[in-house]
């Protein structure tokens, strides 16, 4: 993606500073071309992060309701990202929600 000029963001809450050079090497990233925000004030007033709990077996319905509420509240500028651990489940959710999957 970077070869095509696409902006990429890497988010981690678990990478210790001692392993950052190894990560950059493994990902073939040049630190001179990056903006690394570690131990910096990263609060943005136009971005909000939420973790929303749900009961097992209700994910699709919970996401549908939550996204509908956010779209209604922030329309037309709503940009909503949903992170999920499984590529296959992400694709299923994308179809279910009629949205793009990355």
Rosetta blueprint (number, residue, H / E / L):
1 X L
2 X H
3 X H
4 X H
5 X L
6 X L
7 X L
8 X L
9 X L
10 X L
11 X L
12 X L
13 X L
14 X L
15 X L
16 X L
17 X H
18 X H
19 X H
20 X H
21 X H
22 X H
23 X H
24 X H
25 X H
26 X H
27 X L
28 X L
29 X L
30 X L
31 X H
32 X H
33 X H
34 X L
35 X L
36 X L
37 X L
38 X L
39 X L
40 X L
41 X L
42 X L
43 X L
44 X L
45 X L
46 X L
47 X L
48 X L
49 X L
50 X L
51 X L
52 X L
53 X L
54 X L
55 X L
56 X L
57 X L
58 X L
59 X H
60 X H
61 X H
62 X H
63 X H
64 X H
65 X H
66 X H
67 X H
68 X H
69 X H
70 X H
71 X H
72 X H
73 X H
74 X H
75 X L
76 X L
77 X L
78 X L
79 X L
80 X L
81 X L
82 X L
83 X L
84 X L
85 X L
86 X L
87 X H
88 X H
89 X H
90 X H
91 X H
92 X H
93 X H
94 X H
95 X H
96 X H
97 X H
98 X L
99 X L
100 X L
101 X L
102 X L
